[in-house]
Structure formats: C-alpha cells, structure tokens
Amino acid sequence: MRPREDLSGFEPYAWEPSTEEIARTFGLRPEDVVRMDTNVSPYRPSAVMRALRSELDRIEVNQYPDTSYRELREAMAEYVGWDPELIVPTNGADEAIDIVSRAFLAKGRSAASPVPTYSYFRVATELQGAEFRGVARLEGFIEDVDSLLRACDRSTSVVWLCDPNNPTGNGLEEGTIERVCRETEALVVVDEAYHEFSGRTVVRLLSRHENLCVIRTLSKAFGLAGIRIGYLVANGSVVRELNKARPPNSIGSVNARCGAIALKSHGYVRRDVERIVRERERLRSELSRLDGVLVYPSSANFLLIRLLDRDASEVKRSLLRKGIVVRSFEGNPYLSGCVRVTVCSRRENDRFIRAFKEALSAPTG
Ligand SMILES: Cc1ncc(COP(=O)(O)O)c(C=O)c1O
C-alpha cells in the first residue's frame, strides 16, 4: 500500500460520535439525545416528504439520474434569482467545496481564509495538496481584510469566506467581499450555508465580479441535511471550470426530486426560520445573564459561547451525560473555552438551559 506521503500529518475533518454511540456510552435512550452540534433544523419538512412519497413509484431508480439535473437547477435558479445554466447542483455544500478545490487548487497553489471558520475549507484545500493560509480574525471575529489580502500572492487561487461564519456566527460586510474580489485574482468563494437565517446574500454581486462564487445548501433552513443537496452559483467562466471537476451522478434521483419539491414549496422555510431566530434570541438573552459566560451575537441558527472561568470540555461532558451534544473546539487556539450550540425547538432549548446552568454550578475539577 502506498498512501500519499503529503498526507502523513494531515488532520482530517472531526465529527462527534453517532447518536446511538452517545446513547450507549452514557446509558441513555437514543430518542433522549439532543443533537445541538450539527447546526441543522429541528423541524422535519413533512409536507415535502409527503409529496415525495406520493411520487416514489414514478422515479426510475433503475436508470442513472439526469446528469444535467435540469429540473433541480431550474428550481434552484428560481429560488436564488439567477440563470439556471450558471448553477451547479452538488451533493451537499461539502461537495461544492470539494468541486471548487478540485477545479482550482493543486500542489504549488494556495487558498486563504479568515480563521476560525468552517474547517472543511482547510481539509478540502489540503486534500488537493495545496497550502491553506489561515488569517486570524480581529476582536469580535471580524475579518482582518488587510492581512487576508497580504496573505494572498500569485499562488493563491481560492479565498474562502463564510457568511454567516461557522462557528462564530458573525456576518461579513458586502464591502469586504467586493474589496477581496477586486484586489485578488483568486476565486472568491462565499459559503452562504446559513443564508436563510441571516437574510444576506451576495448573489447580486455576481454580475459585477467575474471571480465571485456562492455556495448554498438545503441542509440547514430547509431541514434536509439527510438528503444531501447543495449548489454553486457563479459566472460562466467559473461554471465551465467547475463542471470539469463535477462528478456526473453524485446526487441520487430520489434526492434530486426531493430537493426540487422543497425549493418549489419554500414557504415553509420562512416560517421555520422565524421560529428558530426567535428562539436564538431568547436563548442568547437567557444565557447572557449567566456569570462567566460570553455569548457572541449570531445571524445563523447557532450560538458561540465562551466560558470565561470553566473548562469547556468538562461542561461539554456534563451536558453529554444528560444527552445534550454540543460542539467544542479542543486544540483550536482561537476558540479556547468555547462551545457552539445549535438552536433547536423551544423544549430542547429549555432542556439545554437547565443542563447548562447545572453544569456551570457543579464544583470544578
Ligand atoms: C459553512 C458550512 N458550509 C457547508 C456545510 C456543509 O453543508 P452540507 O450539509 O450541505 O454538506 C456546513 C455544515 O455544517 C457549514 O457549516
């Protein structure tokens, strides 16, 4: 066996264990485990699933899907207000990140990104043998644009941006994005996975900047993380390159149809988002009252919390014993003492608040 030498020290993407495994470890029932670590919706889109069920018999699963994904692309185009020819459907936003990396990054090239950010940007960059240049954010996790631009040179072919940023929740100024587009020759990728929660988008700016590209997903506000649908929105010259790196059949026909149904009936998304945003603000105000806790503002469906005088791993473990899973960031120098919590249903959030207060009042050590 001859694995790649350049990946010998590579740090892969890290996940929390499965719900079943957590339940087994802590002696709980799987249905009592609340996933507040994956930033997905607490709501299942039941009308979409009902519509899909009624069509299942007609989907020709013995055939490959339509490789052009025309119906899905048209539904995406209608939803974002862009030309269907300039949209690339993907197997989740992660595959969109992979496709960009495969098309634009290789050994000898680099990608720059403000950090901390979504860690898959680094993973996908390094898997291409390219160099990932993380540029530390300023106070309040604001992007340091001057340093970001200084980190870019002739080798830099991608700049990864994220709005709202995962895991910090803050937004990105439109002026910042435009400046990066103007002052670098790299492809500037804006990951808008949480767009529906922020209401912001730079799709409009695509007509002004040839080197801009937007990534979206149905995994978050649409409540379809298990269906794995994402997409890229870009200009013709970029889409031509992306199509060279796109696998022909990475979205199954059933999933593609499910995505199209959801996009065509997206009214439910606004209702779910309103509920989640209301809960986010309630959670933030409840948690902000606690001593030793700093809750960062967020325009997404999660909150980043810094524990000023408690060990984040200990608090996370105490929550796990009660069946509540949050994301922690051991070893990340920018996020020491931080946990990220997905906003869930009111009942689940109340359960979290109670368990979190108990974890904070437990003796240390
Ligand atoms: C910023 C960001 N981009 C992409 C993804 C992956 O999304 P998908 O489920 O569509 O692959 C996530 C998931 O957490 C994310 O936070």
The ligand as a Gaussian input file, in Angstrom:
#p B3LYP/6-31G(d) Opt

LIG

0 1
 C      -20.371000      26.835000       6.495000
 C      -20.788000      25.467000       6.115000
 N      -20.641000      25.061000       4.854000
 C      -21.006000      23.824000       4.462000
 C      -21.527000      22.928000       5.366000
 C      -21.876000      21.547000       4.887000
 O      -23.173000      21.537000       4.414000
 P      -23.795000      20.277000       3.667000
 O      -24.566000      19.502000       4.664000
 O      -24.679000      20.890000       2.641000
 O      -22.670000      19.498000       3.059000
 C      -21.701000      23.290000       6.686000
 C      -22.251000      22.322000       7.657000
 O      -22.225000      22.487000       8.838000
 C      -21.323000      24.597000       7.075000
 O      -21.441000      24.998000       8.336000

